[in-house]
Amino acid sequence: MSTLQVTGASVVLGSTQALRGASVDAGPGWSAIVGPNGAGKSTLLRAMAGLLPLAAGEVRIDGENIARLSPAARAARLAWLSQQADTSGELTVREVVSLGRLPSTGLLGALTPDDESRIDRAMRDAGCAAAHDRRLAELSGGERQRVLVARALAVGAPVLLLDEPTTHLDPPFQVAIVRLLREQARAGVTVVSVLHDLSLALLADRLIVLEAGRVRAVGASDDPRIHRELVDVFGGTVRIVRFDDRWVVVPQLDA
């Protein structure tokens, strides 16, 4: 099990301060980063992945400063899915998912039986095994997204960072991805995802609520205080209600 700790992280993008002194601990379990557009959600996730230079602060994985890890060491410990991943090219689905094993095999290394097994499992878990021999360019947006999720799973890293993993997915596959993230978390993986769908985010173990580049609140997804903070950062335009055994977000049309 791994922990990911962000302490006082600030990020400047051009003339914009996109992240302002953000501090958060992400341990085993599933954390969902939420907030309005421009709050800094993707910036925080990219900072966690070590993909952005920090103007201040630091990110540590299991106590080690991520900035001091080699690219290979970081790639083995952090699996990453970007919001706008490259989906072009003529690679087949299996070939794309196999790229997730590069941190273990290296550029010239051959896949071992264990690698092949991990690839098979990642495709099954992400729901793309049936398309294993199709080319990525032939797939729909939702099908490609499942392939990219499988590629991240194939890494087998103890930390899984995903920016909008349910993009382009219809409801059944959104549910499948949520179940998958829960299973990964139960298996001891530290999962952190950015989600715009607040009802899906409320299925995570904890929420990281951002506003204007700052961490507004962190807490359990069923915590009434977190619900109040979430409603507040969206200007009261939503409300959170209990439906059967889960919390859902609905528009507050008279706000």
C-alpha positions as CSV (number, residue, x, y, z in Angstrom):
1,M,0.0,0.0,0.0
2,S,1.3,3.4,-0.9
3,T,0.6,7.0,0.3
4,L,0.7,10.1,-1.8
5,Q,1.2,13.4,0.1
6,V,1.0,16.9,-1.3
7,T,2.3,19.6,0.9
8,G,2.0,23.3,0.1
9,A,2.0,22.8,-3.6
10,S,1.7,25.8,-5.9
11,V,1.7,25.7,-9.7
12,V,2.0,28.7,-12.0
13,L,0.8,28.1,-15.6
14,G,1.8,31.1,-17.8
15,S,0.4,34.2,-16.0
16,T,-2.1,32.1,-13.9
17,Q,-1.6,30.6,-10.5
18,A,-3.4,27.4,-11.0
19,L,-2.6,25.8,-7.7
20,R,-2.2,27.7,-4.4
21,G,-0.5,26.0,-1.5
22,A,-2.5,22.8,-1.8
23,S,-2.0,20.1,0.9
24,V,-3.6,16.7,0.9
25,D,-2.9,13.2,1.9
26,A,-4.1,10.4,-0.4
27,G,-3.7,7.0,1.1
28,P,-5.1,3.6,0.2
29,G,-8.7,4.0,-1.1
30,W,-10.3,6.0,-3.7
31,S,-10.2,9.8,-3.6
32,A,-12.2,11.9,-6.1
33,I,-11.1,15.5,-6.8
34,V,-14.0,17.7,-7.5
35,G,-14.8,21.4,-8.0
36,P,-16.0,23.9,-10.6
37,N,-14.3,24.6,-13.9
38,G,-11.0,26.3,-13.4
39,A,-10.7,25.1,-9.8
40,G,-7.4,23.4,-10.5
41,K,-8.5,19.7,-10.5
42,S,-6.4,18.5,-13.4
43,T,-3.5,20.7,-12.2
44,L,-3.5,19.0,-8.8
45,L,-3.6,15.6,-10.4
46,R,-0.8,16.4,-12.8
47,A,1.2,17.7,-9.8
48,M,0.6,14.5,-8.0
49,A,2.0,12.6,-11.0
50,G,5.1,14.7,-11.0
51,L,4.2,16.1,-14.5
52,L,4.3,19.8,-13.5
53,P,7.1,21.9,-11.9
54,L,6.1,23.2,-8.5
55,A,6.6,26.9,-7.7
56,A,6.5,25.9,-4.0
57,G,5.8,22.8,-2.0
58,E,6.4,19.1,-2.7
59,V,4.8,15.8,-3.5
60,R,5.9,12.6,-1.8
61,I,5.1,9.0,-2.5
62,D,5.8,6.8,0.5
63,G,7.9,9.5,2.0
64,E,10.1,10.0,-1.1
65,N,10.0,13.3,-3.0
66,I,8.6,12.5,-6.4
67,A,10.8,15.1,-8.0
68,R,13.9,13.1,-7.1
69,L,12.7,9.9,-8.6
70,S,13.9,8.8,-12.0
71,P,11.3,8.8,-14.8
72,A,11.5,4.9,-14.8
73,A,11.0,4.7,-11.0
74,R,8.1,7.1,-11.1
75,A,6.5,5.3,-14.0
76,A,6.6,2.0,-12.1
77,R,5.0,3.5,-9.0
78,L,2.4,5.8,-10.6
79,A,0.0,4.8,-13.3
80,W,-1.4,7.8,-15.2
81,L,-4.4,8.4,-17.4
82,S,-4.7,12.0,-18.8
83,Q,-7.9,13.7,-19.8
84,Q,-6.8,14.0,-23.4
85,A,-4.7,10.9,-24.0
86,D,-3.5,10.2,-27.5
87,T,-5.9,7.9,-29.3
88,S,-4.4,8.0,-32.8
89,G,-2.2,5.6,-34.6
90,E,-2.5,2.1,-35.9
91,L,-1.8,0.0,-32.8
92,T,-4.3,-2.7,-31.9
93,V,-6.1,-2.6,-28.5
94,R,-3.8,-5.3,-27.1
95,E,-0.7,-3.4,-28.3
96,V,-1.9,-0.2,-26.7
97,V,-2.6,-2.0,-23.4
98,S,0.8,-3.7,-23.6
99,L,2.4,-0.3,-23.4
100,G,1.4,-0.3,-19.7
101,R,4.1,-2.9,-19.1
102,L,7.0,-0.6,-20.4
103,P,8.0,0.5,-16.9
104,S,8.7,-3.2,-16.1
105,T,10.1,-4.5,-19.5
106,G,11.8,-1.4,-20.8
107,L,11.7,-0.3,-24.4
108,L,13.4,-3.4,-25.8
109,G,12.4,-6.0,-23.3
110,A,10.2,-9.0,-24.3
111,L,6.9,-9.6,-22.5
112,T,7.0,-12.4,-20.0
113,P,4.1,-14.8,-19.3
114,D,3.4,-12.6,-16.2
115,D,3.2,-9.5,-18.4
116,E,0.8,-11.2,-20.8
117,S,-1.4,-12.3,-17.8
118,R,-1.5,-8.7,-16.5
119,I,-2.4,-7.4,-19.9
120,D,-5.2,-10.0,-20.2
121,R,-6.6,-9.1,-16.8
122,A,-6.4,-5.3,-17.4
123,M,-8.4,-5.7,-20.7
124,R,-11.0,-7.9,-19.0
125,D,-11.3,-5.5,-16.0
126,A,-11.7,-2.5,-18.3
127,G,-14.2,-4.3,-20.6
128,C,-12.2,-4.2,-23.8
129,A,-10.9,-7.8,-24.1
130,A,-13.3,-8.6,-27.0
131,A,-11.8,-5.8,-29.1
132,H,-8.2,-7.0,-28.5
133,D,-7.3,-7.2,-32.2
134,R,-9.0,-4.1,-33.4
135,R,-7.1,-0.9,-34.1
136,L,-7.6,2.0,-31.8
137,A,-8.5,4.4,-34.6
138,E,-11.5,2.1,-35.4
139,L,-13.1,2.4,-32.0
140,S,-15.7,4.8,-30.6
141,G,-14.7,7.4,-28.0
142,G,-16.1,5.3,-25.2
143,E,-14.3,2.1,-26.5
144,R,-11.0,4.0,-26.7
145,Q,-11.4,5.3,-23.2
146,R,-11.8,1.7,-21.8
147,V,-8.6,0.8,-23.7
148,L,-6.7,3.7,-22.1
149,V,-8.0,2.7,-18.6
150,A,-6.8,-0.8,-19.3
151,R,-3.4,0.5,-20.3
152,A,-3.1,2.3,-16.9
153,L,-4.3,-0.8,-15.0
154,A,-1.7,-3.0,-16.9
155,V,1.1,-1.0,-15.2
156,G,0.3,-2.6,-11.9
157,A,1.4,0.4,-10.0
158,P,0.5,1.0,-6.3
159,V,-0.9,4.5,-7.2
160,L,-3.4,5.0,-9.9
161,L,-4.1,8.6,-11.1
162,L,-6.9,9.2,-13.6
163,D,-8.2,12.4,-15.1
164,E,-11.9,12.0,-16.0
165,P,-11.8,8.2,-16.5
166,T,-15.5,8.1,-17.4
167,T,-15.2,10.5,-20.3
168,H,-17.2,9.4,-23.4
169,L,-18.7,6.4,-21.5
170,D,-22.4,5.6,-21.4
171,P,-24.0,4.8,-18.0
172,P,-23.4,1.0,-18.0
173,F,-19.7,1.5,-18.5
174,Q,-19.5,4.5,-16.1
175,V,-20.8,2.1,-13.5
176,A,-18.3,-0.6,-14.6
177,I,-15.4,1.9,-14.2
178,V,-16.7,3.0,-10.8
179,R,-16.8,-0.7,-9.7
180,L,-13.3,-1.2,-11.1
181,L,-12.0,1.8,-9.1
182,R,-13.6,0.5,-5.9
183,E,-12.1,-3.0,-6.5
184,Q,-8.6,-1.4,-7.1
185,A,-9.0,0.6,-3.8
186,R,-10.1,-2.5,-1.9
187,A,-7.0,-4.3,-3.2
188,G,-4.8,-1.7,-1.6
189,V,-4.2,0.6,-4.6
190,T,-4.2,4.3,-3.9
191,V,-6.7,5.7,-6.5
192,V,-7.1,9.4,-7.2
193,S,-9.4,10.6,-9.9
194,V,-10.8,13.8,-11.2
195,L,-14.5,13.6,-11.9
196,H,-17.0,16.2,-13.2
197,D,-19.9,13.9,-12.5
198,L,-20.6,14.7,-8.8
199,S,-22.9,11.8,-8.3
200,L,-20.2,9.4,-9.4
201,A,-17.6,11.2,-7.3
202,L,-19.8,10.7,-4.2
203,L,-19.3,6.9,-4.7
204,A,-15.6,7.4,-3.8
205,D,-14.2,6.9,-0.3
206,R,-13.3,10.6,0.1
207,L,-13.6,13.9,-1.7
208,I,-11.0,16.5,-2.3
209,V,-12.9,19.7,-2.9
210,L,-11.1,22.5,-4.8
211,E,-11.9,26.1,-5.4
212,A,-9.8,28.7,-7.2
213,G,-6.7,26.6,-7.0
214,R,-7.0,25.9,-3.2
215,V,-8.0,22.8,-1.4
216,R,-11.3,23.8,0.2
217,A,-12.0,20.6,2.1
218,V,-11.1,16.9,2.3
219,G,-13.2,14.2,3.9
220,A,-15.4,11.2,3.6
221,S,-17.8,11.3,0.8
222,D,-20.8,10.7,3.2
223,D,-19.7,13.5,5.6
224,P,-22.4,16.2,5.8
225,R,-19.6,18.9,6.2
226,I,-18.1,17.8,2.9
227,H,-21.6,18.0,1.3
228,R,-22.0,21.5,2.5
229,E,-18.6,22.5,1.1
230,L,-19.4,20.9,-2.2
231,V,-22.8,22.7,-2.5
232,D,-21.1,26.0,-1.5
233,V,-18.3,25.8,-4.1
234,F,-20.9,25.4,-6.8
235,G,-22.7,28.5,-5.6
236,G,-25.8,26.6,-4.3
237,T,-26.7,25.5,-7.8
238,V,-26.8,21.8,-6.7
239,R,-28.1,19.9,-3.7
240,I,-27.2,16.5,-2.4
241,V,-30.0,14.1,-1.5
242,R,-30.2,10.5,-0.4
243,F,-31.6,8.1,-2.9
244,D,-31.9,4.4,-1.8
245,D,-28.4,3.6,-0.5
246,R,-26.4,6.4,-2.1
247,W,-26.0,10.1,-2.3
248,V,-26.8,11.9,-5.5
249,V,-26.4,15.4,-6.8
250,V,-29.4,17.2,-8.4
251,P,-29.7,20.7,-9.8
252,Q,-31.1,23.4,-7.6
253,L,-33.1,25.1,-10.3
254,D,-34.4,27.9,-8.1
255,A,-31.0,28.9,-6.8
